[in-house]
Amino acid sequence: DQQVKQNSPSLSVQEGRISILNCDYTNSMFDYFLWYKKYPAEGPTFLISISSIKDKNEDGRFTVFLNKSAKHLSLHIVPSQPGDSAVYFCAASVQGAQKLVFGQGTRLTINP
Amino acid sequence: GAVVSQHPSRVICKSGTSVKIECRSLDFQATTMFWYRQFPKQSLMLMATSNEGSKATYEQGVEKDKFLINHASLTLSTLTVTSAHPEDSSFYICSAPTAPVSLYGYTFGSGTRLTVV
C-alpha cells in the first residue's frame, strides 16, 4: 500500500522557468510533510517542510503548498536552475511518530 | 548544520559474509536512527528504527536476525548485514531527526552501496 505517491517519475523544465513537483497521500493521519533532494549515490538532503496547520511554506526559491482536502502537496521551484537537477522525494509523517513514509521520487532535469 | 557520517560508502563482499555499516551523528545526539534501503529507481523503504539503549524496531517483512542493528551510544548506530546474499545488494541509508524537526527535518547519511557477489 503506497501511502505517499509521486505519479510523475520524471520532469523536464527549461532553466529559469517554474518546476512543479506533485505528491499525493492517502493516510489522513499524516500531519507533517517534507521534501528532499537526492543526488545519485548520496543521501537525501532536506529542502523544506510543512505542517498540516499551514497551506503554504516558502523558503527562497522553494515553496511547498498543501491541500489537505485533496490530500495533495506540491513543491514549486522558481526560477529553476541547472543545479536543481536531482531526484526529489516527498515524505510524510505523523508528528511524534517520527517515521517518514517516502514517495517514489521524481527525477527533475533542468535544461539550459 | 547537523551531519550524519555514514561509512563505508561502498562495499563489495562475498556471499555468506557479514558487513557492518556505521552511522555517526556529528555535533548532535541521535537518540533515534532510522535505517532505509533503496532499490534502483525505487523509493526509500524504512527497514528499522534504532533507539539508544533499547532494542530496534523492525518494519514488517524485515528479518531482524539478518539485519542486526545496534545503537550503543547517542552518536553511533550500526547495521550489520549477516550472511549476505546477492539479493541484499542495495543502497542503505541512515537518518536521524534533527531538532527542531520542523526546521531541519531529518538528516541523512551519505549512504552505503552494498554489492554482494
gemmi code that builds the backbone of each chain (N, CA, C; Angstrom):
import gemmi

chains = {
    "A": [
        ("ASP", (0.856, -1.183, 0.000), (0.000, 0.000, 0.000), (0.896, 1.238, 0.000)),
        ("GLN", (0.888, 1.946, -1.104), (1.726, 3.121, -1.257), (0.985, 4.306, -0.665)),
        ("GLN", (1.355, 4.720, 0.523), (0.637, 5.796, 1.198), (1.015, 7.173, 0.670)),
        ("VAL", (2.199, 7.270, 0.099), (2.658, 8.540, -0.464), (3.045, 8.266, -1.908)),
        ("LYS", (2.445, 9.015, -2.826), (2.665, 8.730, -4.239), (3.146, 9.951, -4.998)),
        ("GLN", (4.165, 9.728, -5.785), (4.601, 10.744, -6.729), (4.401, 10.116, -8.095)),
        ("ASN", (3.386, 10.537, -8.788), (2.970, 9.842, -10.006), (3.816, 10.171, -11.231)),
        ("SER", (4.611, 11.232, -11.133), (5.467, 11.562, -12.273), (6.884, 11.096, -11.968)),
        ("PRO", (7.367, 10.074, -12.654), (8.732, 9.622, -12.387), (9.789, 10.609, -12.871)),
        ("SER", (9.422, 11.455, -13.833), (10.410, 12.409, -14.330), (9.721, 13.684, -14.790)),
        ("LEU", (10.528, 14.753, -14.801), (10.027, 16.069, -15.215), (11.188, 16.836, -15.814)),
        ("SER", (10.932, 17.479, -16.947), (11.973, 18.260, -17.602), (11.491, 19.701, -17.735)),
        ("VAL", (12.323, 20.640, -17.289), (11.925, 22.054, -17.259), (13.062, 22.907, -17.809)),
        ("GLN", (12.689, 23.966, -18.482), (13.688, 24.899, -19.009), (14.241, 25.763, -17.871)),
        ("GLU", (15.530, 26.014, -17.934), (16.171, 26.881, -16.945), (15.442, 28.226, -16.879)),
        ("GLY", (15.214, 28.697, -15.644), (14.546, 29.977, -15.460), (13.036, 29.877, -15.292)),
        ("ARG", (12.469, 28.740, -15.734), (11.023, 28.568, -15.612), (10.689, 27.938, -14.260)),
        ("ILE", (9.419, 27.733, -14.026), (8.989, 27.145, -12.763), (8.914, 25.623, -12.872)),
        ("SER", (9.418, 24.956, -11.847), (9.275, 23.498, -11.741), (8.215, 23.214, -10.692)),
        ("ILE", (7.289, 22.349, -11.031), (6.241, 21.974, -10.082), (6.240, 20.456, -9.920)),
        ("LEU", (6.539, 20.032, -8.713), (6.558, 18.597, -8.416), (5.374, 18.276, -7.510)),
        ("ASN", (4.695, 17.212, -7.835), (3.461, 16.876, -7.130), (3.575, 15.611, -6.300)),
        ("CYS", (2.736, 15.548, -5.277), (2.752, 14.420, -4.358), (1.350, 14.235, -3.791)),
        ("ASP", (0.879, 13.012, -3.745), (-0.426, 12.710, -3.162), (-0.254, 11.720, -2.016)),
        ("TYR", (-1.127, 11.801, -1.039), (-1.053, 10.856, 0.069), (-2.445, 10.343, 0.391)),
        ("THR", (-2.485, 9.201, 1.038), (-3.774, 8.578, 1.327), (-4.088, 8.560, 2.827)),
        ("ASN", (-3.063, 8.617, 3.655), (-3.279, 8.497, 5.087), (-3.635, 9.852, 5.696)),
        ("SER", (-4.868, 10.002, 6.143), (-5.322, 11.285, 6.691), (-4.686, 11.597, 8.047)),
        ("MET", (-3.962, 10.627, 8.606), (-3.282, 10.882, 9.883), (-1.979, 11.666, 9.692)),
        ("PHE", (-1.463, 11.683, 8.485), (-0.230, 12.433, 8.237), (-0.473, 13.913, 8.533)),
        ("ASP", (0.447, 14.504, 9.281), (0.286, 15.929, 9.594), (1.574, 16.711, 9.422)),
        ("TYR", (2.555, 16.079, 8.825), (3.833, 16.767, 8.622), (4.432, 16.238, 7.337)),
        ("PHE", (4.830, 17.157, 6.453), (5.283, 16.763, 5.126), (6.615, 17.429, 4.815)),
        ("LEU", (7.471, 16.686, 4.147), (8.808, 17.185, 3.853), (9.152, 16.894, 2.398)),
        ("TRP", (10.038, 17.709, 1.869), (10.611, 17.462, 0.541), (12.116, 17.317, 0.687)),
        ("TYR", (12.648, 16.309, -0.016), (14.071, 16.048, -0.017), (14.569, 16.018, -1.453)),
        ("LYS", (15.830, 16.391, -1.576), (16.515, 16.366, -2.864), (17.618, 15.330, -2.763)),
        ("LYS", (17.776, 14.532, -3.809), (18.797, 13.479, -3.732), (19.589, 13.398, -5.038)),
        ("TYR", (20.917, 13.412, -4.868), (21.805, 13.162, -5.993), (22.198, 11.685, -5.961)),
        ("PRO", (22.614, 11.131, -7.117), (22.997, 9.711, -7.157), (24.078, 9.377, -6.139)),
        ("ALA", (23.953, 8.235, -5.506), (24.928, 7.716, -4.553), (25.155, 8.651, -3.361)),
        ("GLU", (24.185, 9.483, -3.072), (24.254, 10.332, -1.885), (22.968, 10.189, -1.088)),
        ("GLY", (23.028, 10.581, 0.183), (21.819, 10.589, 0.982), (20.957, 11.793, 0.627)),
        ("PRO", (19.649, 11.717, 0.898), (18.756, 12.854, 0.624), (19.116, 14.060, 1.477)),
        ("THR", (18.871, 15.227, 0.904), (19.103, 16.493, 1.620), (17.769, 17.173, 1.857)),
        ("PHE", (17.531, 17.569, 3.093), (16.272, 18.223, 3.443), (16.144, 19.569, 2.724)),
        ("LEU", (14.964, 19.797, 2.145), (14.716, 21.051, 1.433), (13.773, 21.959, 2.201)),
        ("ILE", (12.585, 21.450, 2.447), (11.541, 22.286, 3.026), (10.466, 21.387, 3.602)),
        ("SER", (9.765, 21.884, 4.598), (8.693, 21.084, 5.199), (7.456, 21.948, 5.413)),
        ("ILE", (6.367, 21.282, 5.724), (5.139, 21.997, 6.029), (4.304, 21.179, 7.001)),
        ("SER", (3.745, 21.872, 7.956), (2.840, 21.248, 8.905), (1.418, 21.341, 8.374)),
        ("SER", (0.569, 20.435, 8.811), (-0.802, 20.424, 8.295), (-1.630, 21.625, 8.745)),
        ("ILE", (-1.097, 22.423, 9.668), (-1.844, 23.617, 10.084), (-1.638, 24.771, 9.101)),
        ("LYS", (-0.713, 24.545, 8.167), (-0.453, 25.576, 7.161), (-0.859, 25.064, 5.789)),
        ("ASP", (-1.004, 25.986, 4.848), (-1.232, 25.544, 3.482), (-0.117, 26.004, 2.543)),
        ("LYS", (0.822, 26.740, 3.098), (1.941, 27.206, 2.276), (3.146, 27.482, 3.160)),
        ("ASN", (4.314, 27.126, 2.635), (5.561, 27.482, 3.303), (6.586, 27.819, 2.233)),
        ("GLU", (7.278, 28.918, 2.453), (8.188, 29.414, 1.435), (9.587, 29.573, 1.996)),
        ("ASP", (10.580, 29.200, 1.199), (11.969, 29.373, 1.597), (12.783, 29.650, 0.347)),
        ("GLY", (13.019, 30.930, 0.118), (13.784, 31.304, -1.069), (13.054, 30.920, -2.345)),
        ("ARG", (13.736, 30.125, -3.172), (13.135, 29.712, -4.455), (12.130, 28.568, -4.303)),
        ("PHE", (12.051, 28.011, -3.120), (11.223, 26.822, -2.890), (9.963, 27.182, -2.107)),
        ("THR", (8.835, 26.726, -2.627), (7.559, 26.910, -1.938), (6.818, 25.581, -1.942)),
        ("VAL", (6.315, 25.200, -0.800), (5.506, 23.988, -0.727), (4.067, 24.398, -0.423)),
        ("PHE", (3.147, 23.788, -1.163), (1.716, 24.031, -0.987), (1.060, 22.747, -0.508)),
        ("LEU", (0.156, 22.880, 0.439), (-0.556, 21.713, 0.954), (-2.056, 21.916, 0.804)),
        ("ASN", (-2.699, 20.954, 0.181), (-4.157, 20.951, 0.047), (-4.675, 19.729, 0.793)),
        ("LYS", (-5.084, 19.959, 2.024), (-5.473, 18.835, 2.884), (-6.715, 18.127, 2.379)),
        ("SER", (-7.658, 18.879, 1.859), (-8.901, 18.243, 1.404), (-8.638, 17.306, 0.242)),
        ("ALA", (-7.671, 17.674, -0.588), (-7.324, 16.827, -1.734), (-6.210, 15.845, -1.401)),
        ("LYS", (-5.654, 15.948, -0.204), (-4.513, 15.126, 0.201), (-3.404, 15.233, -0.853)),
        ("HIS", (-3.044, 16.461, -1.122), (-2.097, 16.741, -2.192), (-1.137, 17.835, -1.754)),
        ("LEU", (0.132, 17.636, -2.073), (1.082, 18.719, -1.861), (1.954, 18.876, -3.090)),
        ("SER", (2.502, 20.070, -3.229), (3.351, 20.325, -4.379), (4.533, 21.180, -3.954)),
        ("LEU", (5.599, 21.021, -4.684), (6.814, 21.813, -4.481), (7.034, 22.649, -5.729)),
        ("HIS", (7.141, 23.954, -5.535), (7.409, 24.864, -6.634), (8.838, 25.387, -6.494)),
        ("ILE", (9.560, 25.336, -7.601), (10.911, 25.869, -7.629), (10.941, 26.941, -8.710)),
        ("VAL", (11.222, 28.171, -8.276), (11.262, 29.228, -9.286), (12.265, 30.301, -8.883)),
        ("PRO", (13.152, 30.730, -9.778), (13.364, 30.147, -11.095), (14.192, 28.867, -10.992)),
        ("SER", (13.967, 27.928, -11.880), (14.706, 26.669, -11.874), (16.132, 26.908, -12.383)),
        ("GLN", (17.071, 26.215, -11.741), (18.475, 26.342, -12.096), (19.054, 24.966, -12.426)),
        ("PRO", (20.107, 24.899, -13.224), (20.686, 23.595, -13.582), (21.051, 22.753, -12.357)),
        ("GLY", (21.495, 23.402, -11.284), (21.854, 22.679, -10.069), (20.676, 22.041, -9.360)),
        ("ASP", (19.473, 22.374, -9.813), (18.279, 21.765, -9.217), (18.019, 20.370, -9.781)),
        ("SER", (18.729, 19.999, -10.823), (18.551, 18.669, -11.420), (18.926, 17.599, -10.400)),
        ("ALA", (17.968, 16.778, -10.033), (18.150, 15.758, -8.998), (16.849, 14.963, -8.906)),
        ("VAL", (16.833, 14.002, -8.012), (15.589, 13.293, -7.709), (14.977, 13.925, -6.465)),
        ("TYR", (13.708, 14.235, -6.518), (13.013, 14.861, -5.403), (12.019, 13.869, -4.790)),
        ("PHE", (12.130, 13.719, -3.492), (11.217, 12.835, -2.762), (10.329, 13.663, -1.852)),
        ("CYS", (9.048, 13.361, -1.844), (8.225, 13.908, -0.787), (8.081, 12.828, 0.280)),
        ("ALA", (7.879, 13.258, 1.498), (7.761, 12.333, 2.621), (6.713, 12.867, 3.580)),
        ("ALA", (6.109, 11.964, 4.304), (5.059, 12.346, 5.248), (5.228, 11.592, 6.544)),
        ("SER", (4.743, 12.204, 7.600), (4.804, 11.523, 8.893), (3.676, 12.023, 9.781)),
        ("VAL", (3.505, 11.300, 10.857), (2.610, 11.746, 11.922), (3.513, 12.335, 12.986)),
        ("GLN", (3.332, 13.593, 13.327), (4.227, 14.244, 14.292), (4.217, 13.475, 15.592)),
        ("GLY", (5.423, 13.256, 16.097), (5.553, 12.461, 17.311), (5.956, 11.040, 16.995)),
        ("ALA", (5.520, 10.544, 15.824), (5.888, 9.186, 15.444), (7.264, 9.160, 14.805)),
        ("GLN", (7.670, 10.245, 14.218), (8.981, 10.437, 13.617), (9.229, 9.626, 12.353)),
        ("LYS", (8.588, 8.506, 12.161), (8.833, 7.708, 10.968), (8.377, 8.463, 9.732)),
        ("LEU", (9.218, 8.412, 8.706), (8.875, 9.046, 7.442), (8.441, 7.993, 6.437)),
        ("VAL", (7.399, 8.324, 5.666), (6.989, 7.475, 4.553), (7.285, 8.263, 3.290)),
        ("PHE", (8.061, 7.668, 2.398), (8.527, 8.363, 1.219), (7.708, 8.010, -0.010)),
        ("GLY", (7.607, 8.984, -0.918), (7.091, 8.707, -2.252), (8.193, 8.077, -3.091)),
        ("GLN", (7.857, 7.773, -4.338), (8.797, 7.051, -5.201), (9.864, 7.955, -5.784)),
        ("GLY", (9.651, 9.252, -5.708), (10.628, 10.180, -6.249), (10.282, 10.636, -7.651)),
        ("THR", (10.685, 11.861, -7.967), (10.550, 12.421, -9.315), (11.910, 12.955, -9.723)),
        ("ARG", (12.364, 12.501, -10.877), (13.654, 12.989, -11.380), (13.425, 14.278, -12.146)),
        ("LEU", (13.981, 15.356, -11.641), (13.846, 16.677, -12.276), (15.102, 16.979, -13.074)),
        ("THR", (14.915, 17.346, -14.312), (16.027, 17.747, -15.169), (15.787, 19.177, -15.629)),
        ("ILE", (16.757, 20.026, -15.363), (16.654, 21.423, -15.792), (17.524, 21.595, -17.029)),
        ("ASN", (16.900, 21.983, -18.097), (17.618, 22.139, -19.361), (18.076, 23.580, -19.556)),
        ("PRO", (19.333, 23.763, -19.968), (19.850, 25.128, -20.159), (19.193, 25.829, -21.349)),
    ],
    "B": [
        ("GLY", (25.694, 22.942, 10.072), (24.474, 22.184, 10.319), (24.795, 20.782, 10.778)),
        ("ALA", (23.739, 20.058, 11.147), (23.898, 18.696, 11.620), (24.401, 17.788, 10.509)),
        ("VAL", (25.263, 16.876, 10.864), (25.821, 15.937, 9.892), (25.721, 14.520, 10.449)),
        ("VAL", (25.327, 13.607, 9.586), (25.382, 12.187, 9.913), (26.428, 11.572, 8.999)),
        ("SER", (27.466, 11.034, 9.602), (28.563, 10.446, 8.852), (28.323, 8.947, 8.712)),
        ("GLN", (28.262, 8.460, 7.476), (27.982, 7.047, 7.217), (29.164, 6.409, 6.511)),
        ("HIS", (29.583, 5.244, 7.015), (30.713, 4.517, 6.434), (30.448, 3.017, 6.424)),
        ("PRO", (30.921, 2.278, 5.442), (31.628, 2.788, 4.267), (30.648, 3.312, 3.229)),
        ("SER", (31.140, 3.990, 2.236), (30.257, 4.491, 1.185), (29.977, 3.388, 0.158)),
        ("ARG", (30.960, 2.521, -0.008), (30.776, 1.385, -0.921), (31.437, 0.168, -0.305)),
        ("VAL", (30.814, -0.966, -0.493), (31.449, -2.203, -0.038), (31.012, -3.344, -0.946)),
        ("ILE", (31.987, -4.175, -1.287), (31.712, -5.383, -2.058), (32.109, -6.555, -1.178)),
        ("CYS", (31.220, -7.496, -1.003), (31.543, -8.637, -0.151), (31.098, -9.926, -0.825)),
        ("LYS", (31.641, -11.016, -0.328), (31.281, -12.328, -0.871), (30.026, -12.846, -0.175)),
        ("SER", (29.289, -13.666, -0.879), (28.101, -14.293, -0.285), (28.479, -15.055, 0.967)),
        ("GLY", (27.659, -14.896, 1.983), (27.893, -15.622, 3.223), (28.647, -14.835, 4.268)),
        ("THR", (29.245, -13.738, 3.863), (29.984, -12.922, 4.835), (29.069, -11.856, 5.419)),
        ("SER", (29.561, -11.182, 6.443), (28.785, -10.123, 7.105), (29.424, -8.771, 6.847)),
        ("VAL", (28.585, -7.767, 6.796), (29.058, -6.405, 6.540), (28.457, -5.468, 7.572)),
        ("LYS", (29.286, -4.605, 8.133), (28.813, -3.644, 9.125), (28.825, -2.244, 8.533)),
        ("ILE", (27.729, -1.540, 8.699), (27.615, -0.157, 8.250), (27.436, 0.720, 9.485)),
        ("GLU", (28.224, 1.792, 9.553), (28.169, 2.676, 10.716), (27.580, 4.036, 10.365)),
        ("CYS", (26.798, 4.555, 11.284), (26.309, 5.928, 11.149), (26.577, 6.677, 12.445)),
        ("ARG", (27.283, 7.788, 12.312), (27.613, 8.600, 13.473), (27.005, 9.984, 13.322)),
        ("SER", (26.378, 10.463, 14.374), (25.881, 11.837, 14.361), (27.011, 12.731, 14.872)),
        ("LEU", (27.309, 13.757, 14.104), (28.374, 14.686, 14.463), (27.739, 15.960, 15.013)),
        ("ASP", (28.205, 16.418, 16.143), (27.739, 17.667, 16.743), (26.299, 17.634, 17.242)),
        ("PHE", (25.687, 16.460, 17.257), (24.379, 16.364, 17.902), (24.154, 14.931, 18.347)),
        ("GLN", (23.258, 14.767, 19.265), (22.966, 13.436, 19.789), (21.747, 12.857, 19.081)),
        ("ALA", (21.898, 11.649, 18.625), (20.807, 10.981, 17.917), (20.294, 9.836, 18.781)),
        ("THR", (19.229, 10.104, 19.503), (18.664, 9.030, 20.317), (17.917, 8.022, 19.444)),
        ("THR", (17.560, 8.457, 18.254), (16.860, 7.601, 17.305), (17.562, 7.658, 15.964)),
        ("MET", (17.684, 6.511, 15.333), (18.258, 6.446, 13.989), (17.342, 5.561, 13.151)),
        ("PHE", (17.043, 6.010, 11.952), (16.236, 5.231, 11.022), (17.137, 4.635, 9.947)),
        ("TRP", (16.887, 3.395, 9.615), (17.649, 2.730, 8.562), (16.727, 2.442, 7.382)),
        ("TYR", (17.173, 2.904, 6.192), (16.400, 2.735, 4.978), (17.185, 1.910, 3.970)),
        ("ARG", (16.437, 1.395, 3.039), (17.030, 0.647, 1.935), (16.379, 1.186, 0.657)),
        ("GLN", (17.194, 1.335, -0.370), (16.659, 1.812, -1.634), (17.109, 0.910, -2.765)),
        ("PHE", (16.141, 0.337, -3.479), (16.431, -0.416, -4.688), (16.457, 0.551, -5.864)),
        ("PRO", (17.140, 0.166, -6.944), (17.243, 1.080, -8.094), (15.889, 1.581, -8.566)),
        ("LYS", (15.803, 2.883, -8.740), (14.606, 3.553, -9.258), (13.387, 3.358, -8.372)),
        ("GLN", (13.627, 3.056, -7.132), (12.508, 2.909, -6.207), (12.670, 3.844, -5.020)),
        ("SER", (11.651, 3.857, -4.197), (11.656, 4.779, -3.071), (12.520, 4.253, -1.932)),
        ("LEU", (12.696, 5.109, -0.944), (13.381, 4.703, 0.278), (12.391, 3.925, 1.142)),
        ("MET", (12.785, 2.721, 1.494), (11.915, 1.882, 2.312), (12.501, 1.775, 3.714)),
        ("LEU", (11.705, 2.148, 4.702), (12.167, 2.061, 6.076), (12.315, 0.594, 6.470)),
        ("MET", (13.502, 0.259, 7.002), (13.750, -1.113, 7.441), (13.516, -1.251, 8.943)),
        ("ALA", (14.099, -0.296, 9.681), (14.043, -0.415, 11.135), (14.359, 0.918, 11.785)),
        ("THR", (13.972, 1.004, 13.033), (14.246, 2.192, 13.848), (15.071, 1.753, 15.040)),
        ("SER", (16.219, 2.387, 15.224), (17.042, 2.041, 16.385), (16.946, 3.146, 17.425)),
        ("ASN", (16.892, 2.759, 18.658), (16.829, 3.696, 19.771), (17.973, 3.403, 20.718)),
        ("GLU", (18.654, 4.446, 21.128), (19.802, 4.277, 22.010), (19.402, 3.558, 23.285)),
        ("GLY", (20.099, 2.485, 23.553), (19.878, 1.765, 24.802), (18.740, 0.776, 24.800)),
        ("SER", (18.071, 0.603, 23.678), (16.984, -0.379, 23.648), (16.989, -1.126, 22.320)),
        ("LYS", (16.136, -2.125, 22.225), (16.104, -2.942, 21.008), (15.512, -2.159, 19.840)),
        ("ALA", (15.998, -2.491, 18.667), (15.485, -1.833, 17.467), (14.087, -2.341, 17.138)),
        ("THR", (13.350, -1.511, 16.464), (12.015, -1.874, 15.982), (12.089, -2.098, 14.486)),
        ("TYR", (11.665, -3.274, 14.039), (11.782, -3.611, 12.628), (10.435, -3.488, 11.927)),
        ("GLU", (10.484, -3.061, 10.677), (9.272, -2.991, 9.875), (8.868, -4.396, 9.433)),
        ("GLN", (7.609, -4.498, 9.090), (7.087, -5.806, 8.683), (7.857, -6.327, 7.481)),
        ("GLY", (8.230, -7.574, 7.545), (8.926, -8.196, 6.424), (10.438, -8.087, 6.493)),
        ("VAL", (10.972, -7.352, 7.443), (12.420, -7.222, 7.575), (12.905, -8.210, 8.625)),
        ("GLU", (13.882, -9.054, 8.229), (14.369, -10.092, 9.139), (15.349, -9.502, 10.144)),
        ("LYS", (14.978, -9.505, 11.399), (15.842, -8.896, 12.403), (17.111, -9.699, 12.646)),
        ("ASP", (17.075, -11.003, 12.375), (18.292, -11.796, 12.568), (19.273, -11.592, 11.430)),
        ("LYS", (18.773, -11.073, 10.337), (19.642, -10.855, 9.184), (20.221, -9.438, 9.214)),
        ("PHE", (19.406, -8.506, 9.629), (19.826, -7.103, 9.679), (19.911, -6.692, 11.154)),
        ("LEU", (21.118, -6.876, 11.709), (21.316, -6.599, 13.128), (21.599, -5.118, 13.330)),
        ("ILE", (20.837, -4.507, 14.217), (21.023, -3.087, 14.483), (21.410, -2.892, 15.929)),
        ("ASN", (22.435, -2.067, 16.110), (22.911, -1.748, 17.450), (23.030, -0.248, 17.583)),
        ("HIS", (22.516, 0.276, 18.677), (22.569, 1.735, 18.913), (23.147, 1.919, 20.304)),
        ("ALA", (24.469, 1.707, 20.381), (25.126, 1.612, 21.682), (25.349, 2.949, 22.355)),
        ("SER", (25.381, 4.022, 21.575), (25.627, 5.334, 22.180), (24.744, 6.371, 21.502)),
        ("LEU", (24.767, 7.577, 22.031), (23.930, 8.646, 21.482), (24.439, 9.170, 20.151)),
        ("THR", (25.615, 8.696, 19.732), (26.163, 9.199, 18.474), (26.483, 8.093, 17.473)),
        ("LEU", (26.206, 6.846, 17.801), (26.580, 5.764, 16.903), (25.497, 4.710, 16.802)),
        ("SER", (25.113, 4.406, 15.571), (24.207, 3.306, 15.288), (24.827, 2.477, 14.179)),
        ("THR", (24.726, 1.158, 14.288), (25.311, 0.293, 13.271), (24.275, -0.690, 12.744)),
        ("LEU", (24.428, -1.002, 11.464), (23.604, -2.018, 10.806), (24.544, -3.080, 10.286)),
        ("THR", (24.340, -4.310, 10.703), (25.152, -5.423, 10.215), (24.286, -6.331, 9.371)),
        ("VAL", (24.689, -6.493, 8.127), (24.010, -7.436, 7.236), (24.719, -8.767, 7.396)),
        ("THR", (24.055, -9.732, 7.966), (24.691, -11.016, 8.255), (24.427, -12.015, 7.130)),
        ("SER", (25.407, -12.872, 6.905), (25.287, -13.904, 5.874), (24.681, -13.304, 4.594)),
        ("ALA", (25.389, -12.330, 4.071), (24.855, -11.573, 2.933), (24.672, -12.452, 1.693)),
        ("HIS", (23.635, -12.143, 0.950), (23.351, -12.817, -0.315), (23.215, -11.762, -1.405)),
        ("PRO", (23.342, -12.149, -2.659), (23.234, -11.167, -3.747), (21.959, -10.319, -3.692)),
        ("GLU", (20.870, -10.890, -3.210), (19.627, -10.118, -3.157), (19.649, -9.023, -2.084)),
        ("ASP", (20.688, -9.052, -1.233), (20.858, -7.980, -0.232), (21.559, -6.768, -0.829)),
        ("SER", (22.052, -6.928, -2.055), (22.719, -5.805, -2.715), (21.737, -4.657, -2.857)),
        ("SER", (22.117, -3.501, -2.353), (21.195, -2.366, -2.328), (21.947, -1.138, -1.830)),
        ("PHE", (21.219, -0.048, -1.742), (21.754, 1.195, -1.196), (21.108, 1.376, 0.173)),
        ("TYR", (21.925, 1.436, 1.211), (21.426, 1.551, 2.580), (21.737, 2.949, 3.106)),
        ("ILE", (20.744, 3.571, 3.718), (20.915, 4.940, 4.222), (20.367, 5.034, 5.638)),
        ("CYS", (21.068, 5.788, 6.464), (20.571, 6.036, 7.812), (20.096, 7.487, 7.906)),
        ("SER", (19.286, 7.752, 8.913), (18.739, 9.089, 9.071), (18.422, 9.333, 10.532)),
        ("ALA", (18.677, 10.560, 10.984), (18.370, 10.911, 12.371), (17.544, 12.193, 12.408)),
        ("PRO", (16.558, 12.260, 13.289), (15.795, 13.505, 13.446), (16.721, 14.591, 13.971)),
        ("THR", (16.598, 15.780, 13.397), (17.456, 16.897, 13.779), (16.585, 17.985, 14.375)),
        ("ALA", (16.788, 18.236, 15.656), (15.900, 19.167, 16.349), (16.190, 20.621, 15.961)),
        ("PRO", (15.177, 21.454, 15.807), (13.783, 21.026, 15.763), (13.459, 20.439, 14.379)),
        ("VAL", (12.729, 19.342, 14.384), (12.421, 18.661, 13.128), (11.655, 19.569, 12.184)),
        ("SER", (10.823, 20.435, 12.738), (10.020, 21.319, 11.884), (10.896, 22.270, 11.087)),
        ("LEU", (12.108, 22.517, 11.590), (13.004, 23.447, 10.907), (14.067, 22.715, 10.093)),
        ("TYR", (14.593, 21.646, 10.626), (15.728, 20.974, 9.993), (15.402, 19.613, 9.412)),
        ("GLY", (14.227, 19.111, 9.685), (13.879, 17.818, 9.114), (14.702, 16.701, 9.718)),
        ("TYR", (14.994, 15.755, 8.895), (15.789, 14.603, 9.292), (17.080, 14.645, 8.490)),
        ("THR", (18.180, 14.392, 9.142), (19.483, 14.414, 8.471), (19.858, 13.010, 8.053)),
        ("PHE", (20.195, 12.872, 6.789), (20.552, 11.566, 6.253), (22.060, 11.412, 6.133)),
        ("GLY", (22.515, 10.177, 6.281), (23.886, 9.856, 5.936), (24.034, 9.852, 4.423)),
        ("SER", (25.248, 9.653, 3.969), (25.517, 9.699, 2.530), (25.224, 8.377, 1.837)),
        ("GLY", (24.890, 7.362, 2.612), (24.509, 6.091, 2.020), (25.662, 5.128, 1.843)),
        ("THR", (25.334, 3.857, 1.785), (26.302, 2.782, 1.550), (25.790, 1.901, 0.425)),
        ("ARG", (26.576, 1.793, -0.618), (26.236, 0.899, -1.728), (26.834, -0.461, -1.432)),
        ("LEU", (25.978, -1.431, -1.153), (26.436, -2.790, -0.862), (26.234, -3.665, -2.083)),
        ("THR", (27.301, -4.327, -2.486), (27.233, -5.292, -3.581), (27.714, -6.633, -3.054)),
        ("VAL", (26.856, -7.635, -3.150), (27.211, -8.971, -2.691), (27.442, -9.840, -3.921)),
        ("VAL", (28.639, -10.428, -3.993), (28.978, -11.227, -5.186), (29.098, -12.705, -4.836)),
    ],
}
model = gemmi.Model(1)
for chain_id, residues in chains.items():
    chain = gemmi.Chain(chain_id)
    for i, (resn, *xyz) in enumerate(residues, 1):
        res = gemmi.Residue()
        res.name, res.seqid = resn, gemmi.SeqId(i, " ")
        for name, pos in zip(("N", "CA", "C"), xyz):
            atom = gemmi.Atom()
            atom.name, atom.element = name, gemmi.Element(name[0])
            atom.pos, atom.b_iso = gemmi.Position(*pos), 0.0
            res.add_atom(atom)
        chain.add_residue(res)
    model.add_chain(chain)
structure = gemmi.Structure()
structure.add_model(model)
structure.setup_entities()
